[in-house]
Amino acid sequence: MDNPGIILLIVTLASFFWGGFVTPVAIGLANRFRILDAPNERKVHSQITPRGAGLGLWLGYLVLCLYYVTPASEAVAKDISGAFIPYAATGATLVFFSGYVDDMKSLPALFRLLIHLLAAAFAIYSLELPLFIYLITVIWMAGNTSAYNLIDGINGLCLLMFITSSTAILLMGIFGAPVSFLSMSFGISLAAMALGTICWNFPKAQTFLGDGGSTLLGFVYSTHLIEALSGTIRNISSYKLIILLALFGGVPVFDTAFAFLRRIIKGKSPFAPDRGHLHHRLIDMKFSIYLTVISMAALQALFLYVGYWLIRNSEFGIPN
């Protein structure tokens, strides 16, 4: 079979079923090893819940990476950069395990941030971006990784943010942005895997992503977005790059930035937890969980659209 559309459809469906069928296995392991999330005054849930979904997502991501570096994927990934995927998979593994360990025994926030920076620097090393662009991008990737973790406060939110953002990579390519077919393939496959997983997390959560899962989603989206836009961002000015990255980070990035600013103004550590995130505020305003999640996903889609519009708008001065 050499029809890339049919192959991509099969891979996408397989990714969806992986998310749906492997997640219960991960839940069982989380229960077995007592990787559990207990309720407290900051959290919405009222009962102890296993943090199992991240393990299934990490394994599924590795399977996708293995597929896309085999000769069987040639019809889909004909423009593949052979070095990129192993680097990306290694970085994602570092991020996942630092979060998974944190789910079992709390790690210092600064140590985890260092891991995120190291993983980001390694994951996009093979793209050979100009040094200053590379440094800005690595910092953004680490920040976006942490932002997905911090926004994971209600059922389905982090997963739906990831589904919205990863699907946008596919749509940008379809509607004419200079995005490789490999990036589009990863975007829709990962979105499908998260869609299969969300069945176990929303509306009633039988499992949570845990820090391992939420940081993995933020990192994987960041990594594949940068690979998708590597040709675009290579020759633009730093301020235009920062604008683009802020928009493609969207709700998680802005919510985290405001949270850090709010805590610093109050004289607290920027990593100190609180109930000031956007989803907390919406729920306090009597929004239902359904409306909160949908509203934030719609806002994320708006940010992504503006980012895409800037890429396609020649007046912004971004080369296509």
C-alpha positions in Angstrom: 0.0 0.0 0.0 1.6 3.3 -1.1 -1.3 5.7 -0.8 -0.2 8.2 2.0 -3.8 9.2 2.7 -5.0 5.7 3.4 -1.9 4.9 5.5 -2.3 8.1 7.5 -6.0 7.2 8.1 -5.0 3.7 9.4 -2.3 5.1 11.7 -4.7 7.7 13.0 -7.4 5.1 13.8 -4.8 2.9 15.4 -3.6 5.8 17.6 -7.2 6.5 18.7 -7.8 2.8 19.6 -4.4 2.8 21.4 -5.5 5.7 23.6 -8.8 4.0 24.3 -7.6 0.4 25.1 -4.2 1.0 26.6 -5.3 3.6 29.2 -7.2 1.0 31.3 -3.9 -1.0 31.6 -2.1 2.1 32.7 -4.9 2.7 35.3 -4.4 -0.8 36.7 -0.6 -0.2 37.0 -1.3 3.1 38.8 -3.6 1.4 41.3 -1.1 -1.4 41.8 1.8 0.9 42.6 -0.4 3.5 44.4 0.2 6.3 42.0 -2.9 8.2 43.1 -4.2 11.7 43.3 -5.9 12.6 46.6 -8.4 15.5 46.7 -7.6 18.7 48.6 -9.0 22.3 48.8 -7.5 23.3 45.5 -8.8 20.4 43.5 -12.2 19.8 41.9 -12.4 16.1 42.3 -13.7 14.5 45.5 -12.3 11.0 45.5 -8.9 9.4 45.2 -8.1 8.8 41.5 -5.2 6.9 39.8 -2.8 8.9 37.7 -2.4 6.4 35.0 -3.1 8.0 31.6 0.4 9.4 31.1 2.0 6.0 30.8 -0.2 4.9 28.0 0.4 8.2 26.1 4.1 7.9 26.5 4.2 4.3 25.2 1.9 5.2 22.3 4.1 8.1 21.4 7.2 5.9 21.3 5.3 3.4 19.1 4.5 6.2 16.7 8.1 7.4 16.6 9.2 3.8 15.9 6.7 3.6 13.0 7.8 6.8 11.5 11.5 5.8 11.3 10.8 2.4 9.6 10.7 1.9 5.8 7.0 1.0 6.1 6.2 4.7 6.8 8.0 6.0 3.7 4.8 6.8 1.8 3.7 9.0 4.8 7.0 10.4 6.0 8.7 10.9 2.7 10.2 14.2 3.9 11.3 12.8 7.2 14.4 14.1 9.0 16.0 10.9 10.1 17.7 12.5 13.1 14.7 14.5 14.5 12.5 11.7 15.7 15.0 9.8 17.9 16.0 13.2 19.5 12.3 14.1 20.0 11.5 10.6 21.5 14.5 10.8 23.9 13.5 14.3 25.1 9.9 13.2 25.6 11.1 10.3 27.7 13.1 12.5 29.9 10.1 14.8 30.5 7.7 11.9 31.1 9.9 10.1 33.6 10.6 13.3 35.6 6.9 13.8 35.8 6.1 10.2 36.6 8.6 10.1 39.4 7.1 13.4 40.7 3.7 11.6 40.7 5.2 9.1 43.2 7.5 11.3 45.1 7.5 15.1 44.8 10.6 16.6 43.0 11.8 20.2 43.4 10.2 22.5 40.8 13.5 24.0 39.7 14.9 20.5 39.1 12.0 19.6 36.9 12.4 22.9 35.0 16.0 22.0 34.4 15.0 18.6 33.0 12.5 20.3 30.7 15.1 22.8 29.4 17.6 19.9 28.8 15.0 17.8 27.0 13.9 20.7 24.8 17.5 21.6 23.9 18.1 17.9 23.0 14.8 17.4 21.1 15.3 20.1 18.5 19.1 20.0 18.3 19.0 18.2 14.9 16.9 21.0 13.4 20.0 23.2 13.3 18.3 26.5 14.1 20.3 29.7 14.4 21.7 30.0 17.9 19.5 32.9 19.2 16.3 31.4 17.6 17.3 28.0 19.2 17.7 29.5 22.7 14.4 31.4 22.6 12.7 28.2 21.3 14.2 26.0 24.0 13.0 28.4 26.7 9.5 28.5 25.2 9.3 24.7 24.9 10.3 24.3 28.6 7.7 26.9 29.6 5.0 25.4 27.5 5.7 22.0 29.0 5.3 23.3 32.5 2.2 25.3 31.4 0.3 22.2 30.3 1.1 20.7 33.7 -0.2 23.8 35.5 -3.4 24.0 33.5 -4.3 20.4 34.2 -6.8 21.2 36.9 -10.2 19.9 35.7 -11.3 16.8 33.8 -10.5 16.8 30.1 -8.9 20.3 30.0 -5.3 19.4 29.3 -6.2 16.7 26.8 -8.6 18.9 24.9 -6.0 21.7 24.8 -3.6 19.2 23.3 -6.2 17.8 20.8 -7.0 21.4 19.7 -3.3 22.4 19.3 -2.1 19.2 17.6 -5.0 19.2 15.2 -4.0 22.8 14.3 -0.6 21.5 13.0 -2.5 19.4 10.5 -4.9 22.2 9.5 -2.1 24.7 9.0 -0.6 22.3 6.4 -3.9 21.7 4.8 -4.6 25.4 4.4 -1.3 26.3 2.9 1.2 27.0 5.7 4.7 25.6 5.0 4.3 22.5 7.2 5.8 19.1 6.3 3.6 16.1 5.7 5.4 14.4 8.6 4.4 17.1 11.0 0.8 16.9 9.8 0.9 13.2 10.3 2.2 13.4 13.8 -0.3 16.2 14.6 -3.4 14.2 13.7 -2.1 10.9 15.1 -1.3 12.4 18.5 -4.6 14.2 18.6 -6.4 10.9 17.9 -4.5 9.2 20.7 -5.5 11.9 23.1 -9.1 11.7 21.9 -9.1 7.9 22.7 -7.6 8.7 26.1 -10.1 11.5 27.0 -12.9 9.0 27.2 -11.3 7.9 30.5 -10.8 11.4 31.8 -13.9 13.3 30.9 -16.6 14.1 32.0 -16.1 11.7 35.0 -12.4 11.0 35.5 -11.5 7.3 36.0 -7.9 8.4 35.6 -5.8 11.6 35.6 -2.8 12.4 33.4 -0.6 13.0 36.3 2.4 15.2 36.0 4.0 12.7 33.7 1.1 12.8 31.3 0.4 16.6 31.3 4.1 17.6 30.9 4.5 14.9 28.1 1.6 16.5 26.2 3.0 20.0 26.5 6.4 18.8 25.5 5.3 16.7 22.5 3.1 19.4 21.1 5.9 22.0 21.5 8.5 19.7 19.9 6.4 18.9 16.8 5.2 22.5 16.4 8.8 23.7 16.3 9.7 21.0 13.7 6.6 22.0 11.7 7.6 25.7 11.7 11.4 25.2 11.6 11.6 26.6 8.0 9.3 29.5 8.9 11.1 30.7 12.1 14.6 30.2 10.9 14.9 33.7 9.4 12.5 35.9 11.4 13.4 38.5 14.0 13.3 37.6 17.7 10.3 39.7 18.5 8.2 38.2 15.7 9.3 34.7 16.9 8.2 35.6 20.5 4.8 36.8 19.3 4.3 33.6 17.2 5.4 31.3 20.1 3.1 33.1 22.5 0.1 32.7 20.2 0.9 29.0 19.5 1.3 28.4 23.2 -2.0 30.1 23.7 -4.1 29.6 26.8 -1.7 27.5 28.8 1.2 29.9 28.3 -0.8 33.1 29.0 -2.5 31.5 32.0 0.8 30.4 33.5 2.5 33.8 32.8 -0.3 35.6 34.6 -0.1 33.0 37.5 3.6 33.6 37.9 3.1 37.4 37.8 0.3 37.2 40.3 2.3 35.1 42.8 5.4 37.3 42.5 3.4 40.4 43.1 2.0 38.8 46.3 5.5 37.9 47.4 5.1 34.2 46.9 7.1 31.7 44.9 6.0 31.6 41.2 5.7 27.8 41.6 3.4 28.0 44.7 0.0 26.4 43.9 -3.2 28.5 44.1 -6.7 28.7 42.9 -6.2 31.6 40.6 -6.0 29.8 37.2 -8.5 30.7 34.5 -10.3 27.4 34.9 -10.7 28.0 38.7 -12.1 31.5 38.0 -14.6 30.3 35.5 -15.8 27.5 37.8 -16.0 30.1 40.7 -18.2 32.1 38.3 -20.6 29.1 38.2 -19.5 27.8 34.8 -20.0 24.1 34.5 -17.0 21.9 33.8 -18.4 21.3 30.3 -18.7 25.0 29.6 -15.3 25.8 31.1 -13.5 23.2 29.1 -15.2 24.1 25.8 -14.7 27.8 26.4 -11.0 27.4 27.0 -10.6 25.1 24.0 -12.4 27.7 21.8 -10.1 30.4 23.1 -7.1 28.2 22.4 -8.3 27.7 18.8 -8.6 31.5 18.5 -5.0 32.0 19.5 -3.9 29.3 17.1 -5.8 30.9 14.3 -4.2 34.3 14.8 -0.8 32.6 14.8 -1.6 30.9 11.5 -2.9 34.2 10.1 0.3 35.9 10.9 2.3 33.2 9.1 0.1 33.6 6.0 0.1 37.4 6.2 2.9 38.8 4.1 2.6 42.2 5.9 4.0 40.5 9.1 7.1 39.8 7.2 7.4 36.0 7.8 8.8 34.1 4.9 6.7 31.3 3.5 
